[in-house]
Amino acid sequence: MTYVIAEPCVDLLDKACIDECPVDCIYEGERMLYIHPDECVDCGACEPVCPVEAIFYEDDVPDEWATEPTNYTKANVDFFEIDVNGEGPLGSPGGAAKVGKVAADPQWIKDLPPMGEEH
């Protein structure tokens, strides 16, 4: 099991969770943040600091964000498997800090209408 970032993060990218993560497993995509399912140690440090309550334990993701077509649990896996700028998938790089922002998102996240506080 792992934690999952869901729809309230799209276009918000607050990043308070990144500062709290002791294992550096929260990666920044173009439109939202993603938790690497293999690197997350299930500590839960990220969940209480999220200002929009976008982080859920995998079993607790609300149905509206855990089923197709808006399956954010799957998006948090798919982000690490998509081709990034023709260089192949991100995979498991072992820490977000050394990767930095990745100009990618799963296609259905890219296709979402603008969201976040300014929209």
N, CA, C and O atoms as a Tinker XYZ file with bonds, in Angstrom:
   476  protein
     1  N      0.833000   -1.194000    0.000000    73     2
     2  CA     0.000000    0.000000    0.000000    64     1     3
     3  C      0.874000    1.253000    0.000000    63     2     4     5
     4  O      2.039000    1.223000    0.396000    81     3
     5  N      0.283000    2.337000   -0.450000    73     3     6
     6  CA     1.005000    3.597000   -0.550000    64     5     7
     7  C      0.010000    4.754000   -0.448000    63     6     8     9
     8  O     -1.200000    4.538000   -0.386000    81     7
     9  N      0.516000    5.947000   -0.434000    73     7    10
    10  CA    -0.329000    7.135000   -0.476000    64     9    11
    11  C     -0.474000    7.573000   -1.926000    63    10    12    13
    12  O      0.380000    7.287000   -2.765000    81    11
    13  N     -1.577000    8.276000   -2.207000    73    11    14
    14  CA    -1.937000    8.685000   -3.560000    64    13    15
    15  C     -2.303000   10.160000   -3.540000    63    14    16    17
    16  O     -2.968000   10.629000   -2.617000    81    15
    17  N     -1.872000   10.882000   -4.554000    73    15    18
    18  CA    -2.280000   12.282000   -4.718000    64    17    19
    19  C     -3.392000   12.314000   -5.755000    63    18    20    21
    20  O     -3.267000   11.724000   -6.828000    81    19
    21  N     -4.481000   13.006000   -5.433000    73    19    22
    22  CA    -5.672000   13.006000   -6.288000    64    21    23
    23  C     -5.963000   14.395000   -6.874000    63    22    24    25
    24  O     -5.139000   15.306000   -6.794000    81    23
    25  N     -7.130000   14.526000   -7.450000    73    23    26
    26  CA    -7.535000   15.691000   -8.247000    64    25    27
    27  C     -7.334000   17.070000   -7.614000    63    26    28    29
    28  O     -6.981000   17.999000   -8.340000    81    27
    29  N     -7.536000   17.259000   -6.312000    73    27    30
    30  CA    -7.358000   18.613000   -5.783000    64    29    31
    31  C     -5.961000   19.207000   -6.006000    63    30    32    33
    32  O     -5.779000   20.419000   -5.885000    81    31
    33  N     -4.986000   18.369000   -6.327000    73    31    34
    34  CA    -3.624000   18.852000   -6.582000    64    33    35
    35  C     -3.442000   19.373000   -8.011000    63    34    36    37
    36  O     -2.521000   20.147000   -8.271000    81    35
    37  N     -4.301000   18.961000   -8.925000    73    35    38
    38  CA    -4.131000   19.345000  -10.328000    64    37    39
    39  C     -4.103000   20.866000  -10.443000    63    38    40    41
    40  O     -5.021000   21.554000   -9.997000    81    39
    41  N     -3.050000   21.369000  -11.041000    73    39    42
    42  CA    -2.789000   22.792000  -11.286000    64    41    43
    43  C     -2.536000   23.602000  -10.018000    63    42    44    45
    44  O     -2.378000   24.821000  -10.094000    81    43
    45  N     -2.495000   22.960000   -8.868000    73    43    46
    46  CA    -2.216000   23.675000   -7.627000    64    45    47
    47  C     -0.741000   23.546000   -7.253000    63    46    48    49
    48  O     -0.061000   24.550000   -7.044000    81    47
    49  N     -0.251000   22.320000   -7.169000    73    47    50
    50  CA     1.162000   22.051000   -6.910000    64    49    51
    51  C      1.699000   22.830000   -5.713000    63    50    52    53
    52  O      2.713000   23.519000   -5.831000    81    51
    53  N      1.043000   22.730000   -4.581000    73    51    54
    54  CA     1.441000   23.471000   -3.376000    64    53    55
    55  C      2.838000   23.098000   -2.886000    63    54    56    57
    56  O      3.594000   23.984000   -2.489000    81    55
    57  N      3.198000   21.842000   -2.900000    73    55    58
    58  CA     4.514000   21.307000   -2.556000    64    57    59
    59  C      4.833000   21.253000   -1.067000    63    58    60    61
    60  O      5.961000   20.908000   -0.715000    81    59
    61  N      3.900000   21.575000   -0.178000    73    59    62
    62  CA     4.159000   21.426000    1.263000    64    61    63
    63  C      4.457000   19.968000    1.583000    63    62    64    65
    64  O      5.243000   19.675000    2.484000    81    63
    65  N      3.839000   19.066000    0.858000    73    63    66
    66  CA     4.054000   17.633000    1.075000    64    65    67
    67  C      5.489000   17.230000    0.765000    63    66    68    69
    68  O      6.046000   16.361000    1.436000    81    67
    69  N      6.085000   17.844000   -0.230000    73    67    70
    70  CA     7.466000   17.533000   -0.602000    64    69    71
    71  C      8.410000   17.821000    0.558000    63    70    72    73
    72  O      9.318000   17.038000    0.838000    81    71
    73  N      8.193000   18.940000    1.226000    73    71    74
    74  CA     9.046000   19.318000    2.355000    64    73    75
    75  C      8.927000   18.341000    3.518000    63    74    76    77
    76  O      9.879000   18.166000    4.278000    81    75
    77  N      7.771000   17.705000    3.665000    73    75    78
    78  CA     7.539000   16.788000    4.782000    64    77    79
    79  C      7.962000   15.355000    4.499000    63    78    80    81
    80  O      8.148000   14.580000    5.436000    81    79
    81  N      8.117000   14.989000    3.258000    73    79    82
    82  CA     8.404000   13.603000    2.894000    64    81    83
    83  C      9.838000   13.227000    3.279000    63    82    84    85
    84  O     10.788000   13.800000    2.745000    81    83
    85  N     10.007000   12.270000    4.201000    73    83    86
    86  CA    11.353000   11.904000    4.641000    64    85    87
    87  C     12.131000   11.051000    3.638000    63    86    88    89
    88  O     13.345000   10.898000    3.775000    81    87
    89  N     11.452000   10.494000    2.637000    73    87    90
    90  CA    12.137000    9.633000    1.676000    64    89    91
    91  C     12.179000   10.221000    0.264000    63    90    92    93
    92  O     12.627000    9.547000   -0.664000    81    91
    93  N     11.724000   11.452000    0.083000    73    91    94
    94  CA    11.813000   12.152000   -1.194000    64    93    95
    95  C     11.122000   11.389000   -2.327000    63    94    96    97
    96  O     11.682000   11.235000   -3.412000    81    95
    97  N      9.885000   10.906000   -2.063000    73    95    98
    98  CA     9.186000   10.093000   -3.068000    64    97    99
    99  C      8.056000   10.843000   -3.766000    63    98   100   101
   100  O      7.257000   10.224000   -4.468000    81    99
   101  N      7.972000   12.161000   -3.590000    73    99   102
   102  CA     6.913000   12.939000   -4.232000    64   101   103
   103  C      7.532000   13.722000   -5.380000    63   102   104   105
   104  O      8.385000   14.586000   -5.178000    81   103
   105  N      7.087000   13.403000   -6.580000    73   103   106
   106  CA     7.663000   13.961000   -7.802000    64   105   107
   107  C      6.730000   14.992000   -8.410000    63   106   108   109
   108  O      5.512000   14.903000   -8.263000    81   107
   109  N      7.303000   15.962000   -9.087000    73   107   110
   110  CA     6.514000   17.030000   -9.698000    64   109   111
   111  C      6.389000   16.809000  -11.195000    63   110   112   113
   112  O      7.380000   16.745000  -11.923000    81   111
   113  N      5.130000   16.692000  -11.636000    73   111   114
   114  CA     4.847000   16.637000  -13.059000    64   113   115
   115  C      4.481000   18.028000  -13.543000    63   114   116   117
   116  O      4.634000   19.008000  -12.814000    81   115
   117  N      4.008000   18.108000  -14.741000    73   115   118
   118  CA     3.631000   19.395000  -15.318000    64   117   119
   119  C      2.411000   20.004000  -14.623000    63   118   120   121
   120  O      2.379000   21.208000  -14.371000    81   119
   121  N      1.396000   19.166000  -14.307000    73   119   122
   122  CA     0.149000   19.691000  -13.755000    64   121   123
   123  C     -0.153000   19.264000  -12.327000    63   122   124   125
   124  O     -1.032000   19.843000  -11.690000    81   123
   125  N      0.559000   18.258000  -11.807000    73   123   126
   126  CA     0.298000   17.810000  -10.439000    64   125   127
   127  C      1.506000   17.073000   -9.886000    63   126   128   129
   128  O      2.480000   16.821000  -10.595000    81   127
   129  N      1.424000   16.737000   -8.620000    73   127   130
   130  CA     2.462000   15.970000   -7.951000    64   129   131
   131  C      2.056000   14.502000   -7.917000    63   130   132   133
   132  O      0.869000   14.178000   -7.958000    81   131
   133  N      3.050000   13.613000   -7.842000    73   131   134
   134  CA     2.810000   12.178000   -7.852000    64   133   135
   135  C      3.676000   11.514000   -6.785000    63   134   136   137
   136  O      4.834000   11.884000   -6.595000    81   135
   137  N      3.107000   10.535000   -6.094000    73   135   138
   138  CA     3.852000    9.759000   -5.107000    64   137   139
   139  C      4.291000    8.452000   -5.753000    63   138   140   141
   140  O      3.471000    7.704000   -6.286000    81   139
   141  N      5.596000    8.184000   -5.701000    73   139   142
   142  CA     6.112000    6.952000   -6.294000    64   141   143
   143  C      5.678000    5.773000   -5.426000    63   142   144   145
   144  O      6.058000    5.703000   -4.257000    81   143
   145  N      4.885000    4.837000   -5.977000    73   143   146
   146  CA     4.339000    3.745000   -5.157000    64   145   147
   147  C      5.391000    2.794000   -4.594000    63   146   148   149
   148  O      5.154000    2.165000   -3.563000    81   147
   149  N      6.538000    2.675000   -5.243000    73   147   150
   150  CA     7.583000    1.781000   -4.748000    64   149   151
   151  C      8.541000    2.461000   -3.771000    63   150   152   153
   152  O      9.240000    1.786000   -3.016000    81   151
   153  N      8.574000    3.771000   -3.783000    73   151   154
   154  CA     9.488000    4.504000   -2.913000    64   153   155
   155  C      8.814000    4.994000   -1.631000    63   154   156   157
   156  O      9.491000    5.265000   -0.639000    81   155
   157  N      7.483000    5.109000   -1.649000    73   155   158
   158  CA     6.729000    5.561000   -0.479000    64   157   159
   159  C      6.842000    4.516000    0.636000    63   158   160   161
   160  O      6.674000    3.319000    0.400000    81   159
   161  N      7.128000    4.987000    1.853000    73   159   162
   162  CA     7.250000    4.076000    3.003000    64   161   163
   163  C      6.012000    4.132000    3.896000    63   162   164   165
   164  O      6.034000    3.637000    5.022000    81   163
   165  N      4.956000    4.723000    3.403000    73   163   166
   166  CA     3.668000    4.771000    4.102000    64   165   167
   167  C      3.735000    5.457000    5.462000    63   166   168   169
   168  O      3.018000    5.068000    6.383000    81   167
   169  N      4.579000    6.463000    5.599000    73   167   170
   170  CA     4.711000    7.140000    6.894000    64   169   171
   171  C      3.557000    8.091000    7.161000    63   170   172   173
   172  O      3.224000    8.351000    8.317000    81   171
   173  N      2.937000    8.619000    6.094000    73   171   174
   174  CA     1.803000    9.521000    6.247000    64   173   175
   175  C      2.156000   10.958000    6.558000    63   174   176   177
   176  O      1.257000   11.760000    6.811000    81   175
   177  N      3.432000   11.316000    6.548000    73   175   178
   178  CA     3.837000   12.687000    6.879000    64   177   179
   179  C      3.275000   13.716000    5.903000    63   178   180   181
   180  O      3.046000   14.865000    6.281000    81   179
   181  N      3.056000   13.325000    4.675000    73   179   182
   182  CA     2.579000   14.242000    3.641000    64   181   183
   183  C      1.102000   14.600000    3.795000    63   182   184   185
   184  O      0.700000   15.727000    3.507000    81   183
   185  N      0.318000   13.664000    4.237000    73   183   186
   186  CA    -1.143000   13.821000    4.248000    64   185   187
   187  C     -1.636000   15.031000    5.049000    63   186   188   189
   188  O     -2.424000   15.809000    4.512000    81   187
   189  N     -1.218000   15.230000    6.297000    73   187   190
   190  CA    -1.792000   16.337000    7.072000    64   189   191
   191  C     -1.352000   17.733000    6.630000    63   190   192   193
   192  O     -1.997000   18.718000    6.990000    81   191
   193  N     -0.265000   17.839000    5.855000    73   191   194
   194  CA     0.200000   19.170000    5.455000    64   193   195
   195  C     -0.379000   19.635000    4.127000    63   194   196   197
   196  O     -0.178000   20.786000    3.737000    81   195
   197  N     -1.094000   18.763000    3.428000    73   195   198
   198  CA    -1.675000   19.144000    2.143000    64   197   199
   199  C     -2.828000   20.123000    2.383000    63   198   200   201
   200  O     -3.813000   19.768000    3.032000    81   199
   201  N     -2.715000   21.349000    1.867000    73   199   202
   202  CA    -3.739000   22.363000    2.140000    64   201   203
   203  C     -5.087000   22.108000    1.473000    63   202   204   205
   204  O     -6.094000   22.697000    1.866000    81   203
   205  N     -5.113000   21.231000    0.463000    73   203   206
   206  CA    -6.372000   20.959000   -0.242000    64   205   207
   207  C     -6.839000   19.520000   -0.046000    63   206   208   209
   208  O     -7.753000   19.061000   -0.732000    81   207
   209  N     -6.218000   18.817000    0.881000    73   207   210
   210  CA    -6.596000   17.439000    1.198000    64   209   211
   211  C     -6.644000   16.559000   -0.051000    63   210   212   213
   212  O     -7.637000   15.882000   -0.319000    81   211
   213  N     -5.545000   16.588000   -0.808000    73   211   214
   214  CA    -5.445000   15.803000   -2.038000    64   213   215
   215  C     -4.748000   14.468000   -1.829000    63   214   216   217
   216  O     -4.692000   13.661000   -2.757000    81   215
   217  N     -4.215000   14.210000   -0.638000    73   215   218
   218  CA    -3.437000   12.997000   -0.393000    64   217   219
   219  C     -4.244000   12.016000    0.451000    63   218   220   221
   220  O     -4.792000   12.361000    1.498000    81   219
   221  N     -4.295000   10.779000   -0.045000    73   219   222
   222  CA    -5.076000    9.733000    0.610000    64   221   223
   223  C     -4.263000    8.448000    0.691000    63   222   224   225
   224  O     -3.442000    8.159000   -0.179000    81   223
   225  N     -4.510000    7.677000    1.763000    73   223   226
   226  CA    -3.989000    6.325000    1.797000    64   225   227
   227  C     -4.681000    5.583000    0.661000    63   226   228   229
   228  O     -5.865000    5.811000    0.412000    81   227
   229  N     -3.979000    4.713000   -0.022000    73   227   230
   230  CA    -4.494000    4.058000   -1.228000    64   229   231
   231  C     -5.891000    3.467000   -1.060000    63   230   232   233
   232  O     -6.721000    3.599000   -1.959000    81   231
   233  N     -6.164000    2.832000    0.046000    73   231   234
   234  CA    -7.493000    2.241000    0.279000    64   233   235
   235  C     -8.566000    3.277000    0.590000    63   234   236   237
   236  O     -9.753000    2.952000    0.583000    81   235
   237  N     -8.171000    4.511000    0.863000    73   235   238
   238  CA    -9.111000    5.554000    1.266000    64   237   239
   239  C     -9.376000    6.603000    0.186000    63   238   240   241
   240  O    -10.065000    7.588000    0.451000    81   239
   241  N     -8.851000    6.418000   -1.013000    73   239   242
   242  CA    -9.107000    7.370000   -2.096000    64   241   243
   243  C    -10.603000    7.349000   -2.388000    63   242   244   245
   244  O    -11.163000    6.277000   -2.623000    81   243
   245  N    -11.266000    8.509000   -2.380000    73   243   246
   246  CA   -12.703000    8.547000   -2.684000    64   245   247
   247  C    -13.008000    7.894000   -4.035000    63   246   248   249
   248  O    -12.227000    8.007000   -4.980000    81   247
   249  N    -14.137000    7.220000   -4.109000    73   247   250
   250  CA   -14.515000    6.501000   -5.328000    64   249   251
   251  C    -14.450000    7.375000   -6.576000    63   250   252   253
   252  O    -14.068000    6.900000   -7.646000    81   251
   253  N    -14.817000    8.639000   -6.448000    73   251   254
   254  CA   -14.817000    9.517000   -7.624000    64   253   255
   255  C    -13.418000    9.706000   -8.209000    63   254   256   257
   256  O    -13.282000   10.095000   -9.369000    81   255
   257  N    -12.375000    9.434000   -7.416000    73   255   258
   258  CA   -10.995000    9.585000   -7.878000    64   257   259
   259  C    -10.247000    8.255000   -7.910000    63   258   260   261
   260  O     -9.040000    8.234000   -8.147000    81   259
   261  N    -10.942000    7.153000   -7.675000    73   259   262
   262  CA   -10.291000    5.845000   -7.629000    64   261   263
   263  C    -10.789000    4.896000   -8.709000    63   262   264   265
   264  O    -10.376000    3.738000   -8.759000    81   263
   265  N    -11.672000    5.380000   -9.567000    73   263   266
   266  CA   -12.209000    4.542000  -10.625000    64   265   267
   267  C    -12.083000    5.262000  -11.960000    63   266   268   269
   268  O    -11.957000    6.485000  -12.015000    81   267
   269  N    -12.118000    4.493000  -13.018000    73   267   270
   270  CA   -12.034000    5.101000  -14.357000    64   269   271
   271  C    -13.226000    6.012000  -14.580000    63   270   272   273
   272  O    -14.306000    5.682000  -14.090000    81   271
   273  N    -13.118000    7.104000  -15.265000    73   271   274
   274  CA   -11.945000    7.542000  -16.012000    64   273   275
   275  C    -10.963000    8.388000  -15.186000    63   274   276   277
   276  O     -9.915000    8.774000  -15.702000    81   275
   277  N    -11.272000    8.678000  -13.942000    73   275   278
   278  CA   -10.383000    9.519000  -13.128000    64   277   279
   279  C     -9.741000    8.700000  -12.016000    63   278   280   281
   280  O     -9.981000    8.943000  -10.833000    81   279
   281  N     -8.926000    7.734000  -12.405000    73   279   282
   282  CA    -8.291000    6.856000  -11.439000    64   281   283
   283  C     -6.917000    7.440000  -11.056000    63   282   284   285
   284  O     -5.916000    7.197000  -11.730000    81   283
   285  N     -6.896000    8.193000   -9.989000    73   283   286
   286  CA    -5.652000    8.843000   -9.561000    64   285   287
   287  C     -4.666000    7.852000   -8.950000    63   286   288   289
   288  O     -3.462000    8.109000   -8.947000    81   287
   289  N     -5.151000    6.732000   -8.436000    73   287   290
   290  CA    -4.232000    5.695000   -7.967000    64   289   291
   291  C     -3.411000    5.203000   -9.158000    63   290   292   293
   292  O     -2.193000    5.052000   -9.067000    81   291
   293  N     -4.085000    4.961000  -10.256000    73   291   294
   294  CA    -3.403000    4.522000  -11.479000    64   293   295
   295  C     -2.503000    5.636000  -12.024000    63   294   296   297
   296  O     -1.407000    5.350000  -12.507000    81   295
   297  N     -2.935000    6.882000  -11.960000    73   295   298
   298  CA    -2.122000    7.993000  -12.448000    64   297   299
   299  C     -0.809000    8.090000  -11.692000    63   298   300   301
   300  O      0.224000    8.413000  -12.278000    81   299
   301  N     -0.843000    7.807000  -10.374000    73   299   302
   302  CA     0.380000    7.868000   -9.578000    64   301   303
   303  C      1.337000    6.730000   -9.928000    63   302   304   305
   304  O      2.524000    6.817000   -9.612000    81   303
   305  N      0.864000    5.687000  -10.561000    73   303   306
   306  CA     1.717000    4.613000  -11.077000    64   305   307
   307  C      2.157000    4.960000  -12.502000    63   306   308   309
   308  O      3.338000    4.873000  -12.835000    81   307
   309  N      1.195000    5.352000  -13.333000    73   307   310
   310  CA     1.464000    5.614000  -14.748000    64   309   311
   311  C      2.482000    6.728000  -14.963000    63   310   312   313
   312  O      3.249000    6.681000  -15.925000    81   311
   313  N      2.503000    7.723000  -14.087000    73   311   314
   314  CA     3.448000    8.832000  -14.243000    64   313   315
   315  C      4.884000    8.323000  -14.380000    63   314   316   317
   316  O      5.674000    8.896000  -15.130000    81   315
   317  N      5.219000    7.272000  -13.675000    73   315   318
   318  CA     6.581000    6.758000  -13.676000    64   317   319
   319  C      6.852000    5.799000  -14.832000    63   318   320   321
   320  O      7.977000    5.330000  -15.007000    81   319
   321  N      5.812000    5.511000  -15.621000    73   319   322
   322  CA     5.944000    4.588000  -16.743000    64   321   323
   323  C      5.818000    5.263000  -18.109000    63   322   324   325
   324  O      6.035000    4.617000  -19.134000    81   323
   325  N      5.471000    6.558000  -18.140000    73   323   326
   326  CA     5.312000    7.251000  -19.425000    64   325   327
   327  C      6.668000    7.715000  -19.949000    63   326   328   329
   328  O      7.599000    7.959000  -19.181000    81   327
   329  N      6.756000    7.831000  -21.258000    73   327   330
   330  CA     7.981000    8.313000  -21.888000    64   329   331
   331  C      8.151000    9.798000  -21.572000    63   330   332   333
   332  O      7.233000   10.593000  -21.774000    81   331
   333  N      9.314000   10.157000  -21.082000    73   331   334
   334  CA     9.599000   11.545000  -20.727000    64   333   335
   335  C     10.545000   12.134000  -21.769000    63   334   336   337
   336  O     11.732000   11.809000  -21.811000    81   335
   337  N      9.996000   13.003000  -22.603000    73   335   338
   338  CA    10.782000   13.713000  -23.615000    64   337   339
   339  C     11.612000   12.787000  -24.494000    63   338   340   341
   340  O     12.743000   13.118000  -24.850000    81   339
   341  N     11.059000   11.632000  -24.845000    73   339   342
   342  CA    11.766000   10.700000  -25.711000    64   341   343
   343  C     12.931000    9.976000  -25.056000    63   342   344   345
   344  O     13.705000    9.302000  -25.736000    81   343
   345  N     13.062000   10.110000  -23.745000    73   343   346
   346  CA    14.174000    9.482000  -23.035000    64   345   347
   347  C     13.758000    8.225000  -22.288000    63   346   348   349
   348  O     14.557000    7.655000  -21.545000    81   347
   349  N     12.526000    7.788000  -22.474000    73   347   350
   350  CA    12.032000    6.602000  -21.794000    64   349   351
   351  C     11.344000    6.946000  -20.493000    63   350   352   353
   352  O     11.247000    8.116000  -20.124000    81   351
   353  N     10.863000    5.922000  -19.791000    73   351   354
   354  CA    10.127000    6.166000  -18.543000    64   353   355
   355  C     11.041000    6.608000  -17.403000    63   354   356   357
   356  O     12.236000    6.311000  -17.393000    81   355
   357  N     10.459000    7.317000  -16.456000    73   355   358
   358  CA    11.186000    7.782000  -15.278000    64   357   359
   359  C     11.595000    6.608000  -14.405000    63   358   360   361
   360  O     12.675000    6.617000  -13.815000    81   359
   361  N     10.736000    5.595000  -14.320000    73   359   362
   362  CA    11.058000    4.413000  -13.521000    64   361   363
   363  C     11.126000    4.737000  -12.041000    63   362   364   365
   364  O     10.282000    5.462000  -11.514000    81   363
   365  N     12.136000    4.196000  -11.373000    73   363   366
   366  CA    12.335000    4.439000   -9.948000    64   365   367
   367  C     13.704000    5.068000   -9.747000    63   366   368   369
   368  O     14.679000    4.370000   -9.472000    81   367
   369  N     13.776000    6.397000   -9.886000    73   367   370
   370  CA    15.075000    7.064000   -9.804000    64   369   371
   371  C     15.657000    7.166000   -8.396000    63   370   372   373
   372  O     16.813000    7.556000   -8.233000    81   371
   373  N     14.866000    6.819000   -7.374000    73   371   374
   374  CA    15.391000    6.828000   -6.014000    64   373   375
   375  C     15.441000    8.194000   -5.367000    63   374   376   377
   376  O     16.300000    8.448000   -4.523000    81   375
   377  N     14.542000    9.071000   -5.745000    73   375   378
   378  CA    14.459000   10.377000   -5.106000    64   377   379
   379  C     14.097000   11.474000   -6.083000    63   378   380   381
   380  O     14.675000   11.579000   -7.165000    81   379
   381  N     13.136000   12.289000   -5.691000    73   379   382
   382  CA    12.634000   13.339000   -6.567000    64   381   383
   383  C     13.581000   14.524000   -6.685000    63   382   384   385
   384  O     13.616000   15.182000   -7.725000    81   383
   385  N     14.349000   14.808000   -5.641000    73   383   386
   386  CA    15.205000   15.998000   -5.646000    64   385   387
   387  C     16.216000   15.973000   -6.788000    63   386   388   389
   388  O     16.499000   17.007000   -7.392000    81   387
   389  N     16.753000   14.809000   -7.079000    73   387   390
   390  CA    17.759000   14.748000   -8.150000    64   389   391
   391  C     17.137000   14.784000   -9.543000    63   390   392   393
   392  O     17.835000   15.001000  -10.534000    81   391
   393  N     15.814000   14.569000   -9.618000    73   391   394
   394  CA    15.115000   14.572000  -10.905000    64   393   395
   395  C     14.584000   15.966000  -11.234000    63   394   396   397
   396  O     14.670000   16.409000  -12.379000    81   395
   397  N     14.038000   16.651000  -10.241000    73   395   398
   398  CA    13.429000   17.960000  -10.475000    64   397   399
   399  C     12.076000   17.823000  -11.148000    63   398   400   401
   400  O     11.522000   16.726000  -11.226000    81   399
   401  N     11.549000   18.929000  -11.630000    73   399   402
   402  CA    10.247000   18.917000  -12.296000    64   401   403
   403  C     10.348000   18.144000  -13.603000    63   402   404   405
   404  O     11.295000   18.306000  -14.371000    81   403
   405  N      9.350000   17.301000  -13.834000    73   403   406
   406  CA     9.299000   16.502000  -15.047000    64   405   407
   407  C      8.183000   17.068000  -15.921000    63   406   408   409
   408  O      7.032000   17.148000  -15.490000    81   407
   409  N      8.518000   17.454000  -17.128000    73   407   410
   410  CA     7.534000   18.048000  -18.031000    64   409   411
   411  C      6.685000   16.958000  -18.657000    63   410   412   413
   412  O      6.723000   16.744000  -19.869000    81   411
   413  N      5.903000   16.258000  -17.808000    73   411   414
   414  CA     5.071000   15.162000  -18.284000    64   413   415
   415  C      3.942000   14.920000  -17.298000    63   414   416   417
   416  O      4.022000   15.313000  -16.135000    81   415
   417  N      2.903000   14.276000  -17.769000    73   415   418
   418  CA     1.760000   13.797000  -16.992000    64   417   419
   419  C      1.138000   12.678000  -17.811000    63   418   420   421
   420  O      1.311000   12.649000  -19.029000    81   419
   421  N      0.409000   11.742000  -17.170000    73   419   422
   422  CA    -0.381000   10.809000  -17.975000    64   421   423
   423  C     -1.327000   11.606000  -18.883000    63   422   424   425
   424  O     -1.794000   12.680000  -18.502000    81   423
   425  N     -1.604000   11.090000  -20.065000    73   423   426
   426  CA    -2.376000   11.849000  -21.056000    64   425   427
   427  C     -3.707000   12.351000  -20.515000    63   426   428   429
   428  O     -4.073000   13.496000  -20.782000    81   427
   429  N     -4.440000   11.546000  -19.769000    73   427   430
   430  CA    -5.751000   11.997000  -19.299000    64   429   431
   431  C     -5.628000   13.150000  -18.298000    63   430   432   433
   432  O     -6.553000   13.955000  -18.180000    81   431
   433  N     -4.513000   13.246000  -17.581000    73   431   434
   434  CA    -4.279000   14.400000  -16.702000    64   433   435
   435  C     -4.017000   15.633000  -17.567000    63   434   436   437
   436  O     -4.541000   16.710000  -17.283000    81   435
   437  N     -3.219000   15.485000  -18.609000    73   435   438
   438  CA    -2.965000   16.587000  -19.544000    64   437   439
   439  C     -4.262000   17.128000  -20.135000    63   438   440   441
   440  O     -4.404000   18.330000  -20.357000    81   439
   441  N     -5.213000   16.214000  -20.388000    73   439   442
   442  CA    -6.458000   16.569000  -21.071000    64   441   443
   443  C     -7.511000   17.198000  -20.143000    63   442   444   445
   444  O     -8.540000   17.673000  -20.623000    81   443
   445  N     -7.272000   17.206000  -18.840000    73   443   446
   446  CA    -8.243000   17.790000  -17.920000    64   445   447
   447  C     -8.384000   19.295000  -18.152000    63   446   448   449
   448  O     -7.418000   19.942000  -18.556000    81   447
   449  N     -9.556000   19.860000  -17.907000    73   447   450
   450  CA    -9.686000   21.312000  -18.017000    64   449   451
   451  C     -8.870000   21.972000  -16.903000    63   450   452   453
   452  O     -8.556000   21.323000  -15.905000    81   451
   453  N     -8.528000   23.238000  -17.060000    73   451   454
   454  CA    -7.767000   23.942000  -16.024000    64   453   455
   455  C     -8.486000   23.876000  -14.673000    63   454   456   457
   456  O     -9.705000   24.026000  -14.593000    81   455
   457  N     -7.708000   23.650000  -13.629000    73   455   458
   458  CA    -8.256000   23.540000  -12.265000    64   457   459
   459  C     -7.399000   24.354000  -11.325000    63   458   460   461
   460  O     -6.499000   25.074000  -11.756000    81   459
   461  N     -7.680000   24.239000  -10.040000    73   459   462
   462  CA    -6.878000   24.932000   -9.035000    64   461   463
   463  C     -7.537000   26.212000   -8.604000    63   462   464   465
   464  O     -8.594000   26.590000   -9.111000    81   463
   465  N     -6.906000   26.874000   -7.667000    73   463   466
   466  CA    -7.487000   28.075000   -7.068000    64   465   467
   467  C     -7.663000   29.236000   -8.030000    63   466   468   469
   468  O     -8.606000   30.016000   -7.901000    81   467
   469  N     -6.755000   29.354000   -8.999000    73   467   470
   470  CA    -6.866000   30.494000   -9.893000    64   469   471
   471  C     -7.854000   30.276000  -11.023000    63   470   472   473
   472  O     -8.062000   31.180000  -11.832000    81   471
   473  N     -8.474000   29.092000  -11.105000    73   471   474
   474  CA    -9.405000   28.802000  -12.207000    64   473   475
   475  C    -10.812000   28.740000  -11.720000    63   474   476
   476  O    -11.728000   28.505000  -12.508000    81   475
